[in-house]
C-alpha cells in the first residue's frame, strides 16, 4: 500500500469531507489537519476518493533521506 497527501485548496475543508474520507473503502486516514489528509491505500482507491471531494488535490507521499552532516576523517 502507498501513502498519499490530499491537500484542500480553500480556507478549511468542510467536516463532511472527513466523514466521506473515513468511510471510503480501501483507504485509511493516517493523519488529518483542516487542509490536509495523509491517507494509505491503493492508488486507484485514493484517487477515486480525491475525485469525490471537490477542492482536493492528491500527491504521492515523498520521503527524503536526511544527509549525514558528521565530519569524517580519512
PQR file with spaces between the fields and no chain letter, atoms N, CA, C, O and H, PARSE charges and radii, in Angstrom:
ATOM       1  N    UNK     1       0.841   -1.183    0.000 -0.4000 1.5000
ATOM       2  CA   UNK     1       0.000    0.000    0.000 -0.0000 2.0000
ATOM       3  C    UNK     1       0.879    1.236    0.000  0.5500 1.7000
ATOM       4  O    UNK     1       1.977    1.249    0.556 -0.5500 1.4000
ATOM       5  N    UNK     2       0.373    2.252   -0.627 -0.4000 1.5000
ATOM       6  CA   UNK     2       1.108    3.501   -0.742 -0.0000 2.0000
ATOM       7  C    UNK     2       0.434    4.579    0.103  0.5500 1.7000
ATOM       8  O    UNK     2      -0.717    4.439    0.517 -0.5500 1.4000
ATOM       9  H    UNK     2      -0.519    2.241   -1.079  0.4000 1.0000
ATOM      10  N    UNK     3       1.168    5.642    0.344 -0.4000 1.5000
ATOM      11  CA   UNK     3       0.631    6.781    1.086 -0.0000 2.0000
ATOM      12  C    UNK     3       0.486    7.972    0.143  0.5500 1.7000
ATOM      13  O    UNK     3       1.299    8.178   -0.757 -0.5500 1.4000
ATOM      14  H    UNK     3       2.103    5.756    0.008  0.4000 1.0000
ATOM      15  N    UNK     4      -0.572    8.748    0.375 -0.4000 1.5000
ATOM      16  CA   UNK     4      -0.856    9.918   -0.447 -0.0000 2.0000
ATOM      17  C    UNK     4      -1.247   11.082    0.438  0.5500 1.7000
ATOM      18  O    UNK     4      -1.863   10.906    1.490 -0.5500 1.4000
ATOM      19  H    UNK     4      -1.233    8.580    1.107  0.4000 1.0000
ATOM      20  N    UNK     5      -0.876   12.284   -0.007 -0.4000 1.5000
ATOM      21  CA   UNK     5      -1.248   13.508    0.685 -0.0000 2.0000
ATOM      22  C    UNK     5      -2.365   14.154   -0.118  0.5500 1.7000
ATOM      23  O    UNK     5      -2.213   14.423   -1.309 -0.5500 1.4000
ATOM      24  H    UNK     5      -0.375   12.427   -0.861  0.4000 1.0000
ATOM      25  N    UNK     6      -3.489   14.400    0.548 -0.4000 1.5000
ATOM      26  CA   UNK     6      -4.596   15.131   -0.059 -0.0000 2.0000
ATOM      27  C    UNK     6      -4.571   16.538    0.520  0.5500 1.7000
ATOM      28  O    UNK     6      -4.532   16.716    1.738 -0.5500 1.4000
ATOM      29  H    UNK     6      -3.612   14.182    1.516  0.4000 1.0000
ATOM      30  N    UNK     7      -4.593   17.525   -0.347 -0.4000 1.5000
ATOM      31  CA   UNK     7      -4.495   18.921    0.084 -0.0000 2.0000
ATOM      32  C    UNK     7      -5.725   19.673   -0.393  0.5500 1.7000
ATOM      33  O    UNK     7      -6.111   19.575   -1.558 -0.5500 1.4000
ATOM      34  H    UNK     7      -4.625   17.381   -1.336  0.4000 1.0000
ATOM      35  N    UNK     8      -6.342   20.429    0.520 -0.4000 1.5000
ATOM      36  CA   UNK     8      -7.528   21.219    0.203 -0.0000 2.0000
ATOM      37  C    UNK     8      -7.108   22.616   -0.218  0.5500 1.7000
ATOM      38  O    UNK     8      -6.217   23.205    0.394 -0.5500 1.4000
ATOM      39  H    UNK     8      -6.029   20.509    1.466  0.4000 1.0000
ATOM      40  N    UNK     9      -7.741   23.157   -1.260 -0.4000 1.5000
ATOM      41  CA   UNK     9      -7.324   24.457   -1.796 -0.0000 2.0000
ATOM      42  C    UNK     9      -8.050   25.641   -1.169  0.5500 1.7000
ATOM      43  O    UNK     9      -7.676   26.784   -1.434 -0.5500 1.4000
ATOM      44  H    UNK     9      -8.465   22.679   -1.757  0.4000 1.0000
ATOM      45  N    UNK    10      -9.071   25.413   -0.351 -0.4000 1.5000
ATOM      46  CA   UNK    10      -9.804   26.505    0.282 -0.0000 2.0000
ATOM      47  C    UNK    10      -9.236   26.846    1.653  0.5500 1.7000
ATOM      48  O    UNK    10      -8.133   26.428    2.007 -0.5500 1.4000
ATOM      49  H    UNK    10      -9.375   24.485   -0.136  0.4000 1.0000
ATOM      50  N    UNK    11     -10.017   27.618    2.424 -0.4000 1.5000
ATOM      51  CA   UNK    11      -9.571   28.032    3.751 -0.0000 2.0000
ATOM      52  C    UNK    11      -9.510   26.840    4.710  0.5500 1.7000
ATOM      53  O    UNK    11      -8.484   26.606    5.349 -0.5500 1.4000
ATOM      54  H    UNK    11     -10.913   27.957    2.137  0.4000 1.0000
ATOM      55  N    UNK    12     -10.591   26.102    4.807 -0.4000 1.5000
ATOM      56  CA   UNK    12     -10.634   24.893    5.633 -0.0000 2.0000
ATOM      57  C    UNK    12     -11.667   23.955    5.014  0.5500 1.7000
ATOM      58  O    UNK    12     -12.727   24.393    4.569 -0.5500 1.4000
ATOM      59  H    UNK    12     -11.424   26.292    4.288  0.4000 1.0000
ATOM      60  N    UNK    13     -11.355   22.698    4.991 -0.4000 1.5000
ATOM      61  CA   UNK    13     -12.233   21.720    4.346 -0.0000 2.0000
ATOM      62  C    UNK    13     -13.510   21.528    5.158  0.5500 1.7000
ATOM      63  O    UNK    13     -13.475   21.563    6.388 -0.5500 1.4000
ATOM      64  H    UNK    13     -10.494   22.342    5.352  0.4000 1.0000
ATOM      65  N    UNK    14     -14.628   21.327    4.480 -0.4000 1.5000
ATOM      66  CA   UNK    14     -15.867   21.020    5.199 -0.0000 2.0000
ATOM      67  C    UNK    14     -15.736   19.708    5.989  0.5500 1.7000
ATOM      68  O    UNK    14     -15.067   18.775    5.543 -0.5500 1.4000
ATOM      69  H    UNK    14     -14.656   21.298    3.480  0.4000 1.0000
ATOM      70  N    UNK    15     -16.366   19.646    7.141 -0.4000 1.5000
ATOM      71  CA   UNK    15     -16.267   18.465    8.001 -0.0000 2.0000
ATOM      72  C    UNK    15     -16.803   17.207    7.320  0.5500 1.7000
ATOM      73  O    UNK    15     -16.322   16.104    7.581 -0.5500 1.4000
ATOM      74  H    UNK    15     -16.909   20.403    7.503  0.4000 1.0000
ATOM      75  N    UNK    16     -17.804   17.371    6.444 -0.4000 1.5000
ATOM      76  CA   UNK    16     -18.350   16.191    5.778 -0.0000 2.0000
ATOM      77  C    UNK    16     -17.333   15.524    4.848  0.5500 1.7000
ATOM      78  O    UNK    16     -17.473   14.341    4.536 -0.5500 1.4000
ATOM      79  H    UNK    16     -18.195   18.267    6.232  0.4000 1.0000
ATOM      80  N    UNK    17     -16.316   16.261    4.402 -0.4000 1.5000
ATOM      81  CA   UNK    17     -15.274   15.653    3.571 -0.0000 2.0000
ATOM      82  C    UNK    17     -14.484   14.624    4.381  0.5500 1.7000
ATOM      83  O    UNK    17     -14.112   13.575    3.854 -0.5500 1.4000
ATOM      84  H    UNK    17     -16.203   17.222    4.655  0.4000 1.0000
ATOM      85  N    UNK    18     -14.228   14.916    5.645 -0.4000 1.5000
ATOM      86  CA   UNK    18     -13.520   13.960    6.503 -0.0000 2.0000
ATOM      87  C    UNK    18     -14.380   12.725    6.736  0.5500 1.7000
ATOM      88  O    UNK    18     -13.864   11.609    6.792 -0.5500 1.4000
ATOM      89  H    UNK    18     -14.530   15.767    6.073  0.4000 1.0000
ATOM      90  N    UNK    19     -15.683   12.919    6.870 -0.4000 1.5000
ATOM      91  CA   UNK    19     -16.585   11.788    7.061 -0.0000 2.0000
ATOM      92  C    UNK    19     -16.622   10.902    5.815  0.5500 1.7000
ATOM      93  O    UNK    19     -16.631    9.676    5.920 -0.5500 1.4000
ATOM      94  H    UNK    19     -16.102   13.825    6.824  0.4000 1.0000
ATOM      95  N    UNK    20     -16.642   11.529    4.634 -0.4000 1.5000
ATOM      96  CA   UNK    20     -16.618   10.774    3.375 -0.0000 2.0000
ATOM      97  C    UNK    20     -15.314    9.995    3.259  0.5500 1.7000
ATOM      98  O    UNK    20     -15.311    8.829    2.865 -0.5500 1.4000
ATOM      99  H    UNK    20     -16.635   12.526    4.548  0.4000 1.0000
ATOM     100  N    UNK    21     -14.204   10.646    3.607 -0.4000 1.5000
ATOM     101  CA   UNK    21     -12.892   10.001    3.512 -0.0000 2.0000
ATOM     102  C    UNK    21     -12.783    8.827    4.484  0.5500 1.7000
ATOM     103  O    UNK    21     -12.229    7.787    4.131 -0.5500 1.4000
ATOM     104  H    UNK    21     -14.206   11.593    3.927  0.4000 1.0000
ATOM     105  N    UNK    22     -13.299    8.977    5.690 -0.4000 1.5000
ATOM     106  CA   UNK    22     -13.187    7.888    6.665 -0.0000 2.0000
ATOM     107  C    UNK    22     -14.066    6.696    6.290  0.5500 1.7000
ATOM     108  O    UNK    22     -13.797    5.572    6.715 -0.5500 1.4000
ATOM     109  H    UNK    22     -13.749    9.822    5.978  0.4000 1.0000
ATOM     110  N    UNK    23     -15.114    6.931    5.498 -0.4000 1.5000
ATOM     111  CA   UNK    23     -15.994    5.845    5.074 -0.0000 2.0000
ATOM     112  C    UNK    23     -15.564    5.224    3.746  0.5500 1.7000
ATOM     113  O    UNK    23     -16.164    4.243    3.307 -0.5500 1.4000
ATOM     114  H    UNK    23     -15.333    7.844    5.153  0.4000 1.0000
ATOM     115  N    UNK    24     -14.547    5.771    3.108 -0.4000 1.5000
ATOM     116  CA   UNK    24     -14.106    5.273    1.800 -0.0000 2.0000
ATOM     117  C    UNK    24     -13.488    3.878    1.938  0.5500 1.7000
ATOM     118  O    UNK    24     -12.701    3.630    2.851 -0.5500 1.4000
ATOM     119  H    UNK    24     -14.059    6.567    3.466  0.4000 1.0000
ATOM     120  N    UNK    25     -13.850    2.976    1.030 -0.4000 1.5000
ATOM     121  CA   UNK    25     -13.271    1.630    1.097 -0.0000 2.0000
ATOM     122  C    UNK    25     -11.813    1.618    0.633  0.5500 1.7000
ATOM     123  O    UNK    25     -11.434    2.364   -0.270 -0.5500 1.4000
ATOM     124  H    UNK    25     -14.490    3.178    0.289  0.4000 1.0000
ATOM     125  N    UNK    26     -11.016    0.778    1.247 -0.4000 1.5000
ATOM     126  CA   UNK    26      -9.611    0.552    0.863 -0.0000 2.0000
ATOM     127  C    UNK    26      -8.722    1.770    1.059  0.5500 1.7000
ATOM     128  O    UNK    26      -7.637    1.838    0.481 -0.5500 1.4000
ATOM     129  H    UNK    26     -11.324    0.171    1.981  0.4000 1.0000
ATOM     130  N    UNK    27      -9.161    2.737    1.864 -0.4000 1.5000
ATOM     131  CA   UNK    27      -8.352    3.920    2.169 -0.0000 2.0000
ATOM     132  C    UNK    27      -8.432    4.159    3.667  0.5500 1.7000
ATOM     133  O    UNK    27      -9.518    4.151    4.245 -0.5500 1.4000
ATOM     134  H    UNK    27     -10.042    2.682    2.334  0.4000 1.0000
ATOM     135  N    UNK    28      -7.286    4.372    4.291 -0.4000 1.5000
ATOM     136  CA   UNK    28      -7.239    4.627    5.725 -0.0000 2.0000
ATOM     137  C    UNK    28      -6.620    6.001    5.960  0.5500 1.7000
ATOM     138  O    UNK    28      -5.556    6.300    5.419 -0.5500 1.4000
ATOM     139  H    UNK    28      -6.404    4.379    3.820  0.4000 1.0000
ATOM     140  N    UNK    29      -7.276    6.838    6.760 -0.4000 1.5000
ATOM     141  CA   UNK    29      -6.726    8.147    7.111 -0.0000 2.0000
ATOM     142  C    UNK    29      -5.705    7.948    8.227  0.5500 1.7000
ATOM     143  O    UNK    29      -6.033    7.424    9.291 -0.5500 1.4000
ATOM     144  H    UNK    29      -8.141    6.595    7.199  0.4000 1.0000
ATOM     145  N    UNK    30      -4.463    8.371    7.977 -0.4000 1.5000
ATOM     146  CA   UNK    30      -3.404    8.250    8.970 -0.0000 2.0000
ATOM     147  C    UNK    30      -3.256    9.515    9.797  0.5500 1.7000
ATOM     148  O    UNK    30      -2.938    9.447   10.984 -0.5500 1.4000
ATOM     149  H    UNK    30      -4.196    8.797    7.113  0.4000 1.0000
ATOM     150  N    UNK    31      -3.486   10.672    9.178 -0.4000 1.5000
ATOM     151  CA   UNK    31      -3.358   11.955    9.866 -0.0000 2.0000
ATOM     152  C    UNK    31      -4.233   12.965    9.143  0.5500 1.7000
ATOM     153  O    UNK    31      -4.469   12.853    7.940 -0.5500 1.4000
ATOM     154  H    UNK    31      -3.744   10.727    8.214  0.4000 1.0000
ATOM     155  N    UNK    32      -4.715   13.964    9.898 -0.4000 1.5000
ATOM     156  CA   UNK    32      -5.608   14.948    9.285 -0.0000 2.0000
ATOM     157  C    UNK    32      -5.420   16.299    9.954  0.5500 1.7000
ATOM     158  O    UNK    32      -5.303   16.387   11.176 -0.5500 1.4000
ATOM     159  H    UNK    32      -4.524   14.055   10.875  0.4000 1.0000
ATOM     160  N    UNK    33      -5.393   17.352    9.143 -0.4000 1.5000
ATOM     161  CA   UNK    33      -5.421   18.739    9.597 -0.0000 2.0000
ATOM     162  C    UNK    33      -6.573   19.407    8.852  0.5500 1.7000
ATOM     163  O    UNK    33      -7.174   18.775    7.983 -0.5500 1.4000
ATOM     164  H    UNK    33      -5.489   17.280    8.150  0.4000 1.0000
ATOM     165  N    UNK    34      -6.906   20.669    9.164 -0.4000 1.5000
ATOM     166  CA   UNK    34      -8.022   21.302    8.455 -0.0000 2.0000
ATOM     167  C    UNK    34      -7.858   21.367    6.929  0.5500 1.7000
ATOM     168  O    UNK    34      -8.856   21.420    6.210 -0.5500 1.4000
ATOM     169  H    UNK    34      -6.418   21.181    9.871  0.4000 1.0000
ATOM     170  N    UNK    35      -6.616   21.362    6.425 -0.4000 1.5000
ATOM     171  CA   UNK    35      -6.409   21.494    4.978 -0.0000 2.0000
ATOM     172  C    UNK    35      -5.714   20.301    4.332  0.5500 1.7000
ATOM     173  O    UNK    35      -5.527   20.291    3.115 -0.5500 1.4000
ATOM     174  H    UNK    35      -5.805   21.319    7.009  0.4000 1.0000
ATOM     175  N    UNK    36      -5.323   19.287    5.121 -0.4000 1.5000
ATOM     176  CA   UNK    36      -4.577   18.170    4.558 -0.0000 2.0000
ATOM     177  C    UNK    36      -4.989   16.859    5.208  0.5500 1.7000
ATOM     178  O    UNK    36      -5.426   16.820    6.358 -0.5500 1.4000
ATOM     179  H    UNK    36      -5.474   19.295    6.110  0.4000 1.0000
ATOM     180  N    UNK    37      -4.836   15.783    4.435 -0.4000 1.5000
ATOM     181  CA   UNK    37      -5.034   14.434    4.952 -0.0000 2.0000
ATOM     182  C    UNK    37      -3.913   13.552    4.420  0.5500 1.7000
ATOM     183  O    UNK    37      -3.549   13.632    3.246 -0.5500 1.4000
ATOM     184  H    UNK    37      -4.481   15.815    3.501  0.4000 1.0000
ATOM     185  N    UNK    38      -3.377   12.721    5.283 -0.4000 1.5000
ATOM     186  CA   UNK    38      -2.432   11.692    4.868 -0.0000 2.0000
ATOM     187  C    UNK    38      -3.207   10.387    4.883  0.5500 1.7000
ATOM     188  O    UNK    38      -3.714    9.966    5.923 -0.5500 1.4000
ATOM     189  H    UNK    38      -3.672   12.656    6.236  0.4000 1.0000
ATOM     190  N    UNK    39      -3.295    9.745    3.712 -0.4000 1.5000
ATOM     191  CA   UNK    39      -4.064    8.504    3.599 -0.0000 2.0000
ATOM     192  C    UNK    39      -3.165    7.389    3.095  0.5500 1.7000
ATOM     193  O    UNK    39      -2.150    7.627    2.440 -0.5500 1.4000
ATOM     194  H    UNK    39      -2.883   10.088    2.868  0.4000 1.0000
ATOM     195  N    UNK    40      -3.566    6.171    3.417 -0.4000 1.5000
ATOM     196  CA   UNK    40      -2.839    4.990    2.967 -0.0000 2.0000
ATOM     197  C    UNK    40      -3.828    4.070    2.270  0.5500 1.7000
ATOM     198  O    UNK    40      -4.944    3.861    2.744 -0.5500 1.4000
ATOM     199  H    UNK    40      -4.390    5.978    3.949  0.4000 1.0000
ATOM     200  N    UNK    41      -3.405    3.528    1.144 -0.4000 1.5000
ATOM     201  CA   UNK    41      -4.261    2.614    0.411 -0.0000 2.0000
ATOM     202  C    UNK    41      -3.763    2.413   -1.007  0.5500 1.7000
ATOM     203  O    UNK    41      -2.695    2.896   -1.384 -0.5500 1.4000
ATOM     204  H    UNK    41      -2.498    3.698    0.758  0.4000 1.0000
ATOM     205  N    UNK    42      -4.547    1.701   -1.774 -0.4000 1.5000
ATOM     206  CA   UNK    42      -4.220    1.501   -3.185 -0.0000 2.0000
ATOM     207  C    UNK    42      -4.389    2.820   -3.933  0.5500 1.7000
ATOM     208  O    UNK    42      -5.255    3.627   -3.593 -0.5500 1.4000
ATOM     209  H    UNK    42      -5.414    1.308   -1.468  0.4000 1.0000
ATOM     210  N    UNK    43      -3.564    3.034   -4.945 -0.4000 1.5000
ATOM     211  CA   UNK    43      -3.593    4.299   -5.682 -0.0000 2.0000
ATOM     212  C    UNK    43      -4.957    4.574   -6.297  0.5500 1.7000
ATOM     213  O    UNK    43      -5.448    5.700   -6.232 -0.5500 1.4000
ATOM     214  H    UNK    43      -2.861    2.379   -5.221  0.4000 1.0000
ATOM     215  N    UNK    44      -5.573    3.559   -6.894 -0.4000 1.5000
ATOM     216  CA   UNK    44      -6.886    3.753   -7.514 -0.0000 2.0000
ATOM     217  C    UNK    44      -7.926    4.203   -6.498  0.5500 1.7000
ATOM     218  O    UNK    44      -8.730    5.091   -6.781 -0.5500 1.4000
ATOM     219  H    UNK    44      -5.174    2.644   -6.947  0.4000 1.0000
ATOM     220  N    UNK    45      -7.912    3.596   -5.319 -0.4000 1.5000
ATOM     221  CA   UNK    45      -8.879    3.953   -4.274 -0.0000 2.0000
ATOM     222  C    UNK    45      -8.637    5.377   -3.768  0.5500 1.7000
ATOM     223  O    UNK    45      -9.590    6.118   -3.528 -0.5500 1.4000
ATOM     224  H    UNK    45      -7.259    2.875   -5.089  0.4000 1.0000
ATOM     225  N    UNK    46      -7.374    5.759   -3.606 -0.4000 1.5000
ATOM     226  CA   UNK    46      -7.055    7.111   -3.135 -0.0000 2.0000
ATOM     227  C    UNK    46      -7.438    8.160   -4.178  0.5500 1.7000
ATOM     228  O    UNK    46      -7.977    9.212   -3.836 -0.5500 1.4000
ATOM     229  H    UNK    46      -6.600    5.157   -3.801  0.4000 1.0000
ATOM     230  N    UNK    47      -7.161    7.875   -5.438 -0.4000 1.5000
ATOM     231  CA   UNK    47      -7.534    8.823   -6.500 -0.0000 2.0000
ATOM     232  C    UNK    47      -9.052    8.907   -6.651  0.5500 1.7000
ATOM     233  O    UNK    47      -9.585    9.978   -6.940 -0.5500 1.4000
ATOM     234  H    UNK    47      -6.723    7.020   -5.717  0.4000 1.0000
ATOM     235  N    UNK    48      -9.742    7.803   -6.461 -0.4000 1.5000
ATOM     236  CA   UNK    48     -11.193    7.803   -6.506 -0.0000 2.0000
ATOM     237  C    UNK    48     -11.756    8.674   -5.375  0.5500 1.7000
ATOM     238  O    UNK    48     -12.705    9.430   -5.582 -0.5500 1.4000
ATOM     239  H    UNK    48      -9.309    6.933   -6.226  0.4000 1.0000
ATOM     240  N    UNK    49     -11.170    8.565   -4.193 -0.4000 1.5000
ATOM     241  CA   UNK    49     -11.591    9.400   -3.068 -0.0000 2.0000
ATOM     242  C    UNK    49     -11.378   10.878   -3.383  0.5500 1.7000
ATOM     243  O    UNK    49     -12.266   11.696   -3.146 -0.5500 1.4000
ATOM     244  H    UNK    49     -10.399    7.951   -4.024  0.4000 1.0000
ATOM     245  N    UNK    50     -10.212   11.221   -3.913 -0.4000 1.5000
ATOM     246  CA   UNK    50      -9.920   12.626   -4.231 -0.0000 2.0000
ATOM     247  C    UNK    50     -10.884   13.167   -5.282  0.5500 1.7000
ATOM     248  O    UNK    50     -11.235   14.346   -5.248 -0.5500 1.4000
ATOM     249  H    UNK    50      -9.491   10.556   -4.106  0.4000 1.0000
ATOM     250  N    UNK    51     -11.312   12.329   -6.206 -0.4000 1.5000
ATOM     251  CA   UNK    51     -12.241   12.799   -7.239 -0.0000 2.0000
ATOM     252  C    UNK    51     -13.635   13.063   -6.659  0.5500 1.7000
ATOM     253  O    UNK    51     -14.394   13.855   -7.219 -0.5500 1.4000
ATOM     254  H    UNK    51     -11.028   11.371   -6.234  0.4000 1.0000
ATOM     255  N    UNK    52     -13.978   12.415   -5.552 -0.4000 1.5000
ATOM     256  CA   UNK    52     -15.275   12.626   -4.906 -0.0000 2.0000
ATOM     257  C    UNK    52     -15.301   13.896   -4.058  0.5500 1.7000
ATOM     258  O    UNK    52     -16.374   14.421   -3.757 -0.5500 1.4000
ATOM     259  H    UNK    52     -13.362   11.772   -5.097  0.4000 1.0000
ATOM     260  N    UNK    53     -14.129   14.388   -3.674 -0.4000 1.5000
ATOM     261  CA   UNK    53     -14.032   15.551   -2.793 -0.0000 2.0000
ATOM     262  C    UNK    53     -13.632   16.779   -3.608  0.5500 1.7000
ATOM     263  O    UNK    53     -12.496   16.874   -4.072 -0.5500 1.4000
ATOM     264  H    UNK    53     -13.258   13.962   -3.918  0.4000 1.0000
ATOM     265  N    UNK    54     -14.550   17.707   -3.780 -0.4000 1.5000
ATOM     266  CA   UNK    54     -14.231   18.895   -4.583 -0.0000 2.0000
ATOM     267  C    UNK    54     -13.264   19.802   -3.825  0.5500 1.7000
ATOM     268  O    UNK    54     -13.397   20.010   -2.619 -0.5500 1.4000
ATOM     269  H    UNK    54     -15.473   17.630   -3.403  0.4000 1.0000
ATOM     270  N    UNK    55     -12.292   20.335   -4.557 -0.4000 1.5000
ATOM     271  CA   UNK    55     -11.311   21.247   -3.975 -0.0000 2.0000
ATOM     272  C    UNK    55     -10.070   20.561   -3.434  0.5500 1.7000
ATOM     273  O    UNK    55      -9.193   21.227   -2.883 -0.5500 1.4000
ATOM     274  H    UNK    55     -12.184   20.167   -5.536  0.4000 1.0000
ATOM     275  N    UNK    56      -9.977   19.246   -3.577 -0.4000 1.5000
ATOM     276  CA   UNK    56      -8.835   18.495   -3.068 -0.0000 2.0000
ATOM     277  C    UNK    56      -7.928   18.057   -4.213  0.5500 1.7000
ATOM     278  O    UNK    56      -8.402   17.699   -5.291 -0.5500 1.4000
ATOM     279  H    UNK    56     -10.690   18.706   -4.024  0.4000 1.0000
ATOM     280  N    UNK    57      -6.625   18.091   -3.970 -0.4000 1.5000
ATOM     281  CA   UNK    57      -5.651   17.540   -4.915 -0.0000 2.0000
ATOM     282  C    UNK    57      -4.916   16.399   -4.211  0.5500 1.7000
ATOM     283  O    UNK    57      -4.824   16.369   -2.984 -0.5500 1.4000
ATOM     284  H    UNK    57      -6.240   18.382   -3.094  0.4000 1.0000
ATOM     285  N    UNK    58      -4.405   15.479   -4.991 -0.4000 1.5000
ATOM     286  CA   UNK    58      -3.737   14.308   -4.422 -0.0000 2.0000
ATOM     287  C    UNK    58      -2.318   14.223   -4.949  0.5500 1.7000
ATOM     288  O    UNK    58      -2.062   14.459   -6.130 -0.5500 1.4000
ATOM     289  H    UNK    58      -4.480   15.503   -5.988  0.4000 1.0000
ATOM     290  N    UNK    59      -1.394   13.881   -4.052 -0.4000 1.5000
ATOM     291  CA   UNK    59       0.024   13.757   -4.397 -0.0000 2.0000
ATOM     292  C    UNK    59       0.600   12.556   -3.650  0.5500 1.7000
ATOM     293  O    UNK    59       0.270   12.347   -2.482 -0.5500 1.4000
ATOM     294  H    UNK    59      -1.602   13.690   -3.092  0.4000 1.0000
ATOM     295  N    UNK    60       1.441   11.774   -4.290 -0.4000 1.5000
ATOM     296  CA   UNK    60       2.094   10.674   -3.568 -0.0000 2.0000
ATOM     297  C    UNK    60       2.991   11.235   -2.467  0.5500 1.7000
ATOM     298  O    UNK    60       3.613   12.283   -2.642 -0.5500 1.4000
ATOM     299  H    UNK    60       1.709   11.943   -5.238  0.4000 1.0000
ATOM     300  N    UNK    61       3.057   10.539   -1.340 -0.4000 1.5000
ATOM     301  CA   UNK    61       3.945   10.965   -0.260 -0.0000 2.0000
ATOM     302  C    UNK    61       5.389   10.777   -0.709  0.5500 1.7000
ATOM     303  O    UNK    61       5.740    9.755   -1.298 -0.5500 1.4000
ATOM     304  H    UNK    61       2.552    9.688   -1.198  0.4000 1.0000
ATOM     305  N    UNK    62       6.208   11.757   -0.429 -0.4000 1.5000
ATOM     306  CA   UNK    62       7.625   11.692   -0.770 -0.0000 2.0000
ATOM     307  C    UNK    62       8.419   11.769    0.526  0.5500 1.7000
ATOM     308  O    UNK    62       8.198   12.664    1.342 -0.5500 1.4000
ATOM     309  H    UNK    62       5.923   12.587    0.050  0.4000 1.0000
ATOM     310  N    UNK    63       9.332   10.842    0.715 -0.4000 1.5000
ATOM     311  CA   UNK    63      10.194   10.859    1.890 -0.0000 2.0000
ATOM     312  C    UNK    63      11.608   11.167    1.440  0.5500 1.7000
ATOM     313  O    UNK    63      12.088   10.642    0.436 -0.5500 1.4000
ATOM     314  H    UNK    63       9.511   10.114    0.053  0.4000 1.0000
ATOM     315  N    UNK    64      12.266   12.027    2.202 -0.4000 1.5000
ATOM     316  CA   UNK    64      13.621   12.437    1.871 -0.0000 2.0000
ATOM     317  C    UNK    64      14.592   11.884    2.903  0.5500 1.7000
ATOM     318  O    UNK    64      14.300   11.856    4.099 -0.5500 1.4000
ATOM     319  H    UNK    64      11.877   12.453    3.019  0.4000 1.0000
ATOM     320  N    UNK    65      15.731   11.454    2.433 -0.4000 1.5000
ATOM     321  CA   UNK    65      16.790   10.981    3.305 -0.0000 2.0000
ATOM     322  C    UNK    65      17.517   12.179    3.901  0.5500 1.7000
ATOM     323  O    UNK    65      17.916   13.085    3.169 -0.5500 1.4000
ATOM     324  H    UNK    65      15.969   11.477    1.462  0.4000 1.0000
ATOM     325  N    UNK    66      17.692   12.195    5.199 -0.4000 1.5000
ATOM     326  CA   UNK    66      18.415   13.283    5.852 -0.0000 2.0000
ATOM     327  C    UNK    66      19.899   13.041    5.643  0.5500 1.7000
ATOM     328  O    UNK    66      20.396   11.952    5.932 -0.5500 1.4000
ATOM     329  H    UNK    66      17.369   11.459    5.794  0.4000 1.0000
ATOM     330  N    UNK    67      20.624   14.057    5.136 -0.4000 1.5000
ATOM     331  CA   UNK    67      22.047   13.849    4.876 -0.0000 2.0000
ATOM     332  C    UNK    67      22.840   13.733    6.176  0.5500 1.7000
ATOM     333  O    UNK    67      22.487   14.326    7.195 -0.5500 1.4000
ATOM     334  H    UNK    67      20.221   14.942    4.901  0.4000 1.0000
ATOM     335  N    UNK    68      23.900   12.969    6.113 -0.4000 1.5000
ATOM     336  CA   UNK    68      24.802   12.826    7.257 -0.0000 2.0000
ATOM     337  C    UNK    68      25.725   14.040    7.284  0.5500 1.7000
ATOM     338  O    UNK    68      26.515   14.243    6.362 -0.5500 1.4000
ATOM     339  H    UNK    68      24.187   12.488    5.285  0.4000 1.0000
ATOM     340  N    UNK    69      25.625   14.844    8.337 -0.4000 1.5000
ATOM     341  CA   UNK    69      26.430   16.070    8.412 -0.0000 2.0000
ATOM     342  C    UNK    69      27.643   15.927    9.312  0.5500 1.7000
ATOM     343  O    UNK    69      28.365   16.894    9.559 -0.5500 1.4000
ATOM     344  H    UNK    69      24.983   14.679    9.085  0.4000 1.0000
ATOM     345  N    UNK    70      27.862   14.704    9.805 -0.4000 1.5000
ATOM     346  CA   UNK    70      29.046   14.493   10.645 -0.0000 2.0000
ATOM     347  C    UNK    70      30.312   14.574    9.800  0.5500 1.7000
ATOM     348  O    UNK    70      30.328   14.170    8.638 -0.5500 1.4000
ATOM     349  H    UNK    70      27.276   13.919    9.605  0.4000 1.0000
ATOM     350  N    UNK    71      31.354   15.095   10.396 -0.4000 1.5000
ATOM     351  CA   UNK    71      32.645   15.142    9.700 -0.0000 2.0000
ATOM     352  C    UNK    71      33.305   13.776    9.769  0.5500 1.7000
ATOM     353  O    UNK    71      33.243   13.090   10.789 -0.5500 1.4000
ATOM     354  H    UNK    71      31.342   15.424   11.340  0.4000 1.0000
ATOM     355  N    UNK    72      33.935   13.394    8.669 -0.4000 1.5000
ATOM     356  CA   UNK    72      34.591   12.101    8.586 -0.0000 2.0000
ATOM     357  C    UNK    72      36.094   12.307    8.424  0.5500 1.7000
ATOM     358  O    UNK    72      36.532   13.195    7.692 -0.5500 1.4000
ATOM     359  H    UNK    72      33.985   13.951    7.840  0.4000 1.0000
ATOM     360  N    UNK    73      36.863   11.499    9.098 -0.4000 1.5000
ATOM     361  CA   UNK    73      38.316   11.559    8.988 -0.0000 2.0000
ATOM     362  C    UNK    73      38.759   10.478    8.000  0.5500 1.7000
ATOM     363  O    UNK    73      38.328    9.327    8.077 -0.5500 1.4000
ATOM     364  H    UNK    73      36.507   10.778    9.693  0.4000 1.0000
ATOM     365  N    UNK    74      39.607   10.868    7.096 -0.4000 1.5000
ATOM     366  CA   UNK    74      40.129    9.855    6.203 -0.0000 2.0000
ATOM     367  C    UNK    74      40.054   10.235    4.840  0.5500 1.7000
ATOM     368  O    UNK    74      40.462    9.473    3.963 -0.5500 1.4000
ATOM     369  H    UNK    74      39.957   11.803    7.033  0.4000 1.0000
